[in-house]
């Protein structure tokens, strides 16, 4: 018995096969269009809370960066877990261009969670002498953090940022 004789009067047809490809591509296009619609609709495109004011301050930012570069300060930053869950010890050593210790008026460390808002922490580092500063910071969360160090001195300020992993 041949396939054509299984159904008398009808022969097997493959006309549905091209339509299956069309339907598959239409489904992919529809899903991609929905994802694009939701992505464009949910992101404002703003990375700065006040972009207009930041744009006006751009020249001041560039001047501050040139002044910081002229200082030639260097920093050795270490972030170590203390053993208490989610708490870290921040150790900072500041040196000038010649390698001499820097005595800043105040030093702060701001911990920013790159993937989530609402978990930021700011801590004042205490001077331990000879350009060394430290603080214990309760972060509460493990994972990746960005540490922003700001040192204020008589001539202005100096800053740096570094990504760290908190186990």
C-alpha positions in Angstrom: 0.0 0.0 0.0 1.5 3.4 -1.0 0.8 6.6 0.9 -1.3 8.0 -2.0 -3.5 4.9 -1.8 -4.1 5.3 1.9 -6.6 8.1 1.3 -8.5 7.6 -1.8 -9.0 10.8 -3.8 -6.5 13.0 -1.9 -2.8 13.2 -2.4 -0.4 14.4 0.4 0.4 18.0 0.1 3.3 20.1 1.5 1.7 23.5 1.1 1.6 24.1 4.8 5.4 24.0 5.2 6.2 27.5 3.8 3.4 28.9 6.0 4.9 27.3 9.0 8.2 29.2 8.3 6.2 32.4 7.8 4.4 31.9 11.1 7.6 31.2 13.0 9.3 34.3 11.7 6.1 36.3 12.4 6.2 35.1 16.0 9.9 36.1 16.4 9.2 39.5 14.9 6.2 40.0 17.2 8.2 39.1 20.3 11.1 41.3 19.4 8.8 44.2 18.7 7.2 43.8 22.1 10.6 43.7 23.8 11.7 46.8 22.0 8.5 48.6 22.9 8.9 47.8 26.6 12.6 48.7 26.6 12.1 52.0 25.0 9.1 52.8 27.1 10.8 52.0 30.4 14.2 53.8 30.1 14.2 57.5 30.2 17.8 57.7 28.8 18.9 59.9 31.8 21.9 58.7 33.8 22.2 62.0 35.8 19.5 63.2 38.2 19.9 66.8 37.0 21.4 66.6 33.5 20.9 70.3 32.6 22.8 71.5 35.7 25.5 68.9 35.1 25.9 70.2 31.6 26.3 73.8 32.8 29.0 72.6 35.2 31.0 70.8 32.6 33.8 73.4 32.3 34.2 73.4 36.1 34.4 69.6 36.0 37.1 69.7 33.4 39.1 72.4 35.3 38.8 70.3 38.5 40.1 67.2 36.6 43.1 69.2 35.4 43.8 70.5 38.9 43.6 67.0 40.3 46.0 65.7 37.6 48.4 68.5 38.4 48.5 67.3 42.1 49.8 63.9 41.0 48.4 62.2 44.1 48.3 58.4 44.1 46.1 56.1 46.2 46.3 52.5 47.4 42.9 51.3 48.3 42.0 48.0 50.0 38.5 46.9 51.0 38.6 43.8 53.2 35.8 41.9 55.0 35.9 42.2 58.8 34.3 38.8 59.5 31.0 40.4 60.4 28.4 39.7 57.7 28.4 42.5 55.2 30.9 44.7 57.0 34.2 45.8 55.4 37.3 47.6 56.5 38.4 50.4 54.1 42.2 51.1 54.1 43.5 54.0 52.1 47.1 55.2 51.6 47.5 58.6 49.9 50.9 59.7 48.4 51.9 62.8 46.5 53.8 62.8 43.2 57.1 62.2 45.1 55.8 59.3 47.2 55.5 61.4 50.4 52.3 60.8 52.6 49.5 63.2 52.1 47.6 64.8 55.0 44.1 65.6 53.8 41.6 67.6 55.9 38.9 65.0 55.4 38.5 61.8 53.5 35.2 60.1 52.7 34.3 56.8 51.1 31.0 56.4 49.3 29.9 52.9 48.4 27.5 52.7 45.5 25.8 49.6 44.4 26.0 49.6 40.5 23.0 47.4 39.9 20.5 48.7 42.5 19.6 52.0 44.1 18.9 52.6 47.7 21.9 50.7 49.2 24.5 53.5 49.0 26.7 54.1 52.1 29.0 57.0 53.0 31.7 56.8 55.6 34.2 59.2 56.9 37.7 57.7 57.1 39.8 58.6 60.1 43.5 59.5 59.8 45.9 56.9 61.1 48.9 59.2 60.3 51.5 59.0 57.5 48.9 59.4 54.8 46.9 56.3 56.0 43.1 56.4 56.5 40.6 53.8 57.5 37.0 53.1 58.4 34.7 50.2 59.0 31.6 50.3 56.8 28.5 48.1 57.3 27.3 47.4 53.8 24.8 44.7 54.5 25.0 43.2 51.0 27.6 41.1 49.3 28.7 41.5 45.7 30.0 44.2 43.5 30.3 47.8 44.8 31.9 51.0 43.4 33.9 52.9 46.0 34.3 56.6 45.5 37.0 58.2 47.6 36.9 62.0 48.1 39.8 63.7 49.9 39.5 67.4 50.7 42.5 69.6 51.2 43.4 73.3 51.4 43.7 73.6 47.6 40.4 71.9 46.8 39.6 68.2 46.5 40.9 64.9 45.0 38.8 61.9 44.1 39.1 58.4 42.7 36.7 55.5 42.1 37.3 51.8 42.1 35.1 48.7 41.7 35.4 46.1 44.5 33.9 42.7 45.2 32.6 42.2 48.8 32.4 38.5 49.6 
